[in-house]
């Protein structure tokens, strides 16, 4: 089953929010999801504690470099998707998690510090490709984007990513109060009371569009693998 890792070496990039939105939308679509919580802030684990009876998502807390591989193997057997929430820092766990991933998502806010944290992950991905011939698909997802204003800083980040030919998801994660409320209330945007947060419908639409795009790229990845295997079999024949 696919393993999707969320990584940015700077904290506060919206990484855990992106994990939660994808996980809860996947569950809403009928998929079984396991989240490996390796972030020392343990926001996902706290969310799960607040979600009794509201979700079937399995959250494994206190994931370490030593336990990561075992948890991934168990998650692949039990779930349709395994999501990994990494620490917002440079740690040996970063490279190990990436090495076990099918796709790496790099959340970046529209600011230079977030872009630098994301650049550390991108540089590691490129190093693995150049030196180890390890090619793992990765994408940037822009987070906490103001729906009304495009800042100069965000434009600079977009230009930098385009210059490096880094794939950026078409769907940014908009700054919404509903996303914060889900952490407080538990459950998902679909169990959150309509009057609990403003623009709840827009928040749900944004989360679904984000999840749909991730699933589309996962389908394309699987298709490429199938074509590659078919070509290998024909070459052998």
C-alpha positions in Angstrom: 0.0 0.0 0.0 1.3 3.5 -0.7 3.4 5.3 1.9 3.2 9.1 1.7 5.6 11.2 3.8 5.1 14.8 4.8 8.4 16.6 5.3 9.7 20.1 5.9 12.7 20.7 8.2 11.2 23.9 9.5 8.4 23.7 12.0 5.1 25.5 11.5 4.9 24.9 7.7 1.4 23.5 7.9 2.7 19.9 7.6 0.5 18.3 10.2 -2.6 20.1 8.9 -1.9 18.7 5.5 -1.5 15.2 7.0 -4.8 15.5 8.8 -6.7 16.8 5.8 -5.5 14.1 3.5 -6.1 11.3 6.1 -9.6 12.4 6.9 -10.6 12.9 3.2 -9.2 9.5 2.4 -11.3 8.0 5.2 -14.4 9.9 3.9 -13.8 8.2 0.5 -13.8 4.8 2.1 -10.1 4.1 2.5 -8.4 2.7 5.6 -5.6 5.0 6.8 -2.8 4.7 9.2 -0.8 7.7 10.4 2.7 7.3 11.8 3.2 10.3 14.2 7.0 11.0 14.4 6.6 14.7 15.1 7.6 15.4 18.8 4.7 17.8 19.1 2.3 14.9 18.6 -0.5 17.0 17.3 -1.9 14.1 15.3 -1.9 11.9 18.4 -3.7 14.6 20.4 -6.2 14.9 17.6 -6.8 11.2 17.7 -7.4 11.3 21.5 -10.1 14.0 20.8 -11.7 11.9 18.1 -13.2 9.0 20.1 -16.0 7.5 18.0 -15.6 10.1 15.2 -12.9 8.3 13.1 -11.4 4.9 12.3 -8.0 6.3 11.4 -5.2 4.5 13.2 -2.5 6.7 14.7 0.8 5.3 15.9 2.5 7.7 18.3 6.1 8.0 19.3 7.5 6.6 16.0 11.3 6.6 16.0 14.1 5.8 13.6 14.4 2.4 15.2 10.6 1.6 15.0 9.8 3.2 11.7 10.3 0.3 9.4 8.3 -2.1 11.5 5.4 0.4 11.7 5.5 0.9 7.9 5.4 -2.9 7.3 2.4 -3.3 9.6 0.7 -0.2 8.1 1.1 -1.6 4.6 -0.6 -4.8 5.7 -3.5 -3.2 7.5 -4.3 0.1 5.6 -4.9 1.4 2.1 -2.6 4.4 2.8 0.2 5.0 5.3 0.9 8.7 6.0 4.1 9.8 7.9 4.2 13.0 9.8 7.9 13.8 10.3 9.5 16.3 12.8 10.0 19.8 11.6 13.8 19.5 11.8 16.8 17.9 10.2 17.0 14.4 11.7 18.3 10.9 10.5 14.6 9.9 10.5 14.1 12.1 7.4 16.2 10.1 5.0 15.0 6.8 6.4 11.3 7.8 6.0 11.9 9.1 2.5 13.6 5.9 1.5 10.5 3.9 2.4 8.1 6.3 0.7 6.1 6.1 -2.5 5.5 9.9 -2.6 6.9 12.8 -0.5 4.8 15.9 0.0 6.6 19.0 1.1 4.3 21.6 2.6 5.6 25.2 2.2 4.1 28.5 3.3 4.7 31.6 1.2 7.8 32.8 3.2 11.5 32.4 2.7 12.1 30.4 5.9 9.5 27.8 4.9 11.0 27.7 1.4 14.5 27.0 2.9 13.1 24.2 5.1 11.5 22.7 2.0 14.7 23.2 0.0 16.5 20.9 2.5 14.1 18.1 1.7 14.3 18.7 -2.1 18.1 18.7 -1.9 18.0 15.4 -0.1 15.6 13.9 -2.7 17.9 15.1 -5.5 21.0 13.7 -3.8 19.3 10.3 -3.5 18.5 10.4 -7.2 21.9 11.5 -8.3 24.1 9.5 -6.0 22.0 6.5 -5.1 19.8 6.2 -8.2 16.8 6.3 -5.8 14.0 8.2 -7.6 11.0 8.9 -5.3 8.2 11.2 -6.6 7.9 14.4 -4.6 5.6 17.4 -4.8 5.3 20.7 -3.0 1.9 21.7 -1.5 1.5 25.4 -0.7 -0.1 25.9 2.7 -1.8 28.6 4.7 -2.4 30.5 1.5 -4.6 33.6 1.8 -7.6 33.1 -0.5 -7.9 36.9 -1.1 -4.3 38.1 -1.4 -1.3 36.8 -3.2 1.7 38.2 -1.3 5.0 39.1 -2.8 6.7 36.5 -0.7 4.4 33.8 -2.1 5.2 34.9 -5.6 8.9 34.7 -4.8 8.5 31.1 -3.5 6.6 30.1 -6.6 9.2 31.6 -8.8 12.0 29.8 -6.9 10.2 26.4 -7.2 9.6 27.0 -10.9 13.2 27.8 -11.5 14.2 24.5 -9.8 11.6 22.6 -11.8 9.9 21.4 -8.7 6.4 20.0 -9.1 3.9 22.0 -7.2 0.3 20.8 -6.6 -2.3 22.9 -8.3 -4.4 22.9 -5.1 -3.0 25.0 -2.3 -4.2 24.6 1.2 -6.1 27.8 2.1 -5.9 29.4 5.5 -9.2 28.3 7.1 -10.3 28.5 10.7 -12.1 25.2 10.2 -8.8 23.4 9.8 -7.7 24.5 13.2 -11.1 23.7 14.8 -10.8 20.0 13.7 -7.7 19.7 15.9 -9.7 21.0 18.9 -12.9 19.1 18.3 -11.6 15.9 16.8 -13.1 14.0 13.9 -13.0 15.7 10.5 -14.4 18.6 8.5 -17.4 16.3 7.8 -18.2 15.7 11.5 -17.5 19.3 12.5 -20.8 21.2 13.2 -21.7 23.6 10.4 -22.0 26.5 12.9 -18.7 25.7 14.6 -16.5 27.4 12.0 -17.0 29.9 9.2 -16.9 28.9 5.5 -17.0 25.2 6.4 -18.2 24.3 2.9 -15.2 26.1 1.3 -12.9 24.3 3.7 -14.4 20.9 2.8 -14.1 21.7 -0.9 -10.5 22.7 -0.5 -9.6 19.5 1.5 -11.4 17.3 -1.1 -9.6 19.0 -4.0 -6.3 18.5 -2.3 -7.0 14.8 -1.6 -8.3 14.3 -5.2 -5.1 15.7 -6.7 -2.9 13.5 -4.4 -4.9 10.4 -5.5 -4.6 11.4 -9.2 -0.8 11.6 -8.9 -0.8 8.2 -7.0 -2.8 6.7 -9.9 -0.3 8.1 -12.4 2.6 6.7 -10.4 1.0 3.2 -10.3 0.3 3.4 -14.1 4.0 4.2 -14.8 5.1 1.3 -12.7 2.8 -1.0 -14.6 4.1 0.2 -17.9 7.7 -0.2 -16.7 7.0 -3.8 -15.6 5.3 -4.6 -18.9 8.3 -3.2 -20.8 10.7 -5.2 -18.8 8.7 -8.4 -19.4 8.7 -7.7 -23.2 12.4 -7.1 -23.1 13.0 -10.5 -21.4 10.7 -12.3 -23.8 
